[in-house]
Amino acid sequence: MAVEWHDFASSRDLAEALSAQIAACLTDGIKANGQAVLAVSGGTTPIALFEALSQQDIDWSGVTVTLVDERFVSPESERSNERLVHTHLLKDNAAQAKFVGLYNPALVAETAAIAAANRIDALSRPFDVVVLGMGTDGHTASFFPGGDRLDQAIDPESKALVLPMLAEGAGEPRLTLTLPVIAEARFIVLHIEGAAKREVLARAMQEGEETEMPIRAVLNHAQTPVHVFWAN
Ligand SMILES: O=C1O[C@H](COP(=O)(O)O)[C@@H](O)[C@H](O)[C@H]1O
């Protein structure tokens, strides 16, 4: 397990530093491969980061933004991760970026996962940057403790790229990238804020079952160090 810590005094300081680092990685990807892929999480934590990223002066026309996971709700819903990205990231300088979402209004979650996997498969991998969040139950992406597809989603040998997930703590059906897609990324960030999440991560870094605290699956199988960005 290789983890590199980056601590900040405030959410704003973190957003400035992390957005600059992500922008540099995306620029490197564009220079090396002609384009770059950024996968981001949803929830509440990344809003300030997305706002700061949208101001970064890079060639966003060469960037594809996708989601680490999605709540299976319409993009009009306040809970939609796609809506979050459109509202806070894909604007200003970043308006030129392409977006590949996971949701599909015409399908149920099971078949939407297959359609989303085809879209993810069309992107260049490994992704340049993956930004993960984490819940206080130790979930990351939609790898929820007790999730009906958790074993398959965190299987490092899984051939699936996107899976549906039902879990008590999830609220609604989910779609999630699988562990191999996340673990192979060139730059993996775990963005958490507040003392409670720091304490949860400290517990996850101790010995234990990956299914109990699924963030462990990423910490155990990431092919590069996981960069933890934390602010109080
Ligand atoms: O449901 C989700 O939760 C996690 C953490 O969200 P936060 O609100 O505690 O920041 C997030 O990483 C994930 O993408 C999202 O779908």
The ligand as a Tripos MOL2 file, in Angstrom:
@<TRIPOS>MOLECULE
LIG
   16    16     1     0     0
SMALL
NO_CHARGES

@<TRIPOS>ATOM
      1 O1        -22.3510    8.8340   -3.1160 O.2       1 LIG1
      2 C1        -21.2280    9.2270   -3.2960 C.2       1 LIG1
      3 O2        -20.4710    9.4750   -2.2160 O.3       1 LIG1
      4 C2        -19.0320    9.5940   -2.2700 C.3       1 LIG1
      5 C3        -18.6240   10.5400   -1.1450 C.3       1 LIG1
      6 O3        -19.4440   11.7120   -1.2280 O.3       1 LIG1
      7 P1        -19.3370   12.9530   -0.2320 P.3       1 LIG1
      8 O4        -20.6630   13.6510   -0.3710 O.co2     1 LIG1
      9 O5        -19.1060   12.4130    1.1460 O.co2     1 LIG1
     10 O6        -18.2100   13.7770   -0.7210 O.co2     1 LIG1
     11 C4        -18.5580   10.0480   -3.6380 C.3       1 LIG1
     12 O7        -17.1720    9.8780   -3.7310 O.3       1 LIG1
     13 C5        -19.2770    9.2630   -4.7480 C.3       1 LIG1
     14 O8        -18.8210    9.6680   -6.0240 O.3       1 LIG1
     15 C6        -20.7360    9.5530   -4.6600 C.3       1 LIG1
     16 O9        -21.4670    8.8900   -5.6790 O.3       1 LIG1
@<TRIPOS>BOND
     1     1     2 2
     2     2     3 1
     3     2    15 1
     4     3     4 1
     5     4     5 1
     6     4    11 1
     7     5     6 1
     8     6     7 1
     9     7     8 2
    10     7     9 1
    11     7    10 1
    12    11    12 1
    13    11    13 1
    14    13    14 1
    15    13    15 1
    16    15    16 1
@<TRIPOS>SUBSTRUCTURE
     1 LIG1         1 GROUP 0 **** ****
